[in-house]
Each structure stands twice: as structure tokens, then as C-alpha cells.
Amino acid sequence: MNTFLRDVKLPSAPSLRATKSLRDYLVDAAARDHGALSPAEIEEPNKRVLDWLLTSHFEVVDYLGRLEETLQQHGGQPRGLL
């Protein structure tokens, strides 16, 4: 299992520049962890992993926002989910 993902921290609203930096970090870290592979051989799988992480992160944030709105509309006290 790749261990380099444990050090990646997702920003709450990553810009394109931050996303590129994260991708570069993943490629570089993977190259260090798997010295036999070149960054070019690792880049595409890492892009897929990063895209999945970012998509999942924003889906969770969106879900929590909608949940909080629903609770407020139905008279529930806001609990600061976000």
C-alpha cells in the first residue's frame, strides 16, 4: 500500500494552483517511495487518486451544508456542522 497519501492535507477550497501543487507532491512522493518507477509512470494514477480525494471532500462538505440547512428549516438549532 502506498504510504505517501497520509501526509496530504486537502485545503477546504483548493485553487487550480493548489491542486497542481498537490498533484506534483503526489508524483514526487510516489517517485521517492517507488524508486524503480519514473514520475511519468506514476503521474496518471496519482491524478486519479487526487481527483477522487477532492471530489469526495467537496461532496461531503456539500452534504453537510445541505444537512445543516435542512435542520435549520425544520426548527432545529444550528450545531455548526461546517
C-alpha positions as CSV (number, residue, x, y, z in Angstrom):
1,M,0.0,0.0,0.0
2,N,1.2,3.5,-0.8
3,T,2.0,5.4,2.3
4,F,2.6,8.9,0.8
5,L,-1.1,9.8,0.9
6,R,-1.1,10.0,4.8
7,D,0.8,13.3,4.6
8,V,-1.5,15.0,2.1
9,K,-3.8,17.6,3.6
10,L,-6.7,18.8,1.5
11,P,-7.4,22.6,1.6
12,S,-11.0,23.5,2.2
13,A,-11.3,25.2,-1.2
14,P,-8.3,24.3,-3.3
15,S,-7.4,26.6,-6.2
16,L,-6.2,25.2,-9.5
17,R,-2.7,26.1,-8.4
18,A,-3.1,24.3,-5.1
19,T,-4.5,21.3,-7.0
20,K,-1.5,21.3,-9.3
21,S,0.8,21.5,-6.3
22,L,-0.9,18.6,-4.6
23,R,-0.6,16.6,-7.9
24,D,3.1,17.4,-8.1
25,Y,3.6,16.4,-4.5
26,L,1.9,13.1,-5.1
27,V,4.0,12.4,-8.1
28,D,7.2,13.3,-6.3
29,A,6.3,11.4,-3.1
30,A,5.4,8.3,-5.2
31,A,8.7,8.5,-7.1
32,R,10.6,8.5,-3.8
33,D,8.5,5.6,-2.4
34,H,8.8,3.6,-5.6
35,G,12.3,4.5,-6.9
36,A,12.1,2.0,-9.7
37,L,9.3,4.0,-11.3
38,S,9.6,7.3,-13.0
39,P,7.3,10.2,-12.2
40,A,5.7,9.9,-15.6
41,E,4.8,6.3,-14.9
42,I,3.1,7.3,-11.6
43,E,1.5,10.6,-12.6
44,E,-1.7,9.4,-14.1
45,P,-2.7,7.0,-11.3
46,N,-1.9,9.8,-8.8
47,K,-4.1,12.3,-10.7
48,R,-7.0,9.8,-10.5
49,V,-6.4,9.4,-6.7
50,L,-6.2,13.2,-6.2
51,D,-9.3,13.8,-8.3
52,W,-11.2,11.2,-6.2
53,L,-10.0,12.7,-2.9
54,L,-11.0,16.2,-4.0
55,T,-14.4,15.1,-5.3
56,S,-15.1,13.1,-2.2
57,H,-14.1,16.1,0.0
58,F,-16.4,18.5,-1.8
59,E,-19.3,16.0,-1.8
60,V,-19.0,15.7,2.0
61,V,-18.8,19.4,2.5
62,D,-21.9,19.9,0.2
63,Y,-23.8,17.2,2.1
64,L,-23.0,18.7,5.5
65,G,-24.1,22.1,4.2
66,R,-27.4,20.8,2.9
67,L,-28.0,18.8,6.1
68,E,-27.4,21.9,8.2
69,E,-29.8,24.0,6.1
70,T,-32.5,21.2,6.4
71,L,-32.1,21.1,10.2
72,Q,-32.4,24.9,10.4
73,Q,-35.5,24.9,8.2
74,H,-37.2,22.3,10.4
75,G,-36.6,24.3,13.6
76,G,-33.5,22.5,14.7
77,Q,-30.8,24.5,16.4
78,P,-27.7,25.0,14.3
79,R,-25.0,22.8,15.6
80,G,-22.1,24.2,13.5
81,L,-21.6,21.2,11.2
82,L,-19.3,23.2,9.0
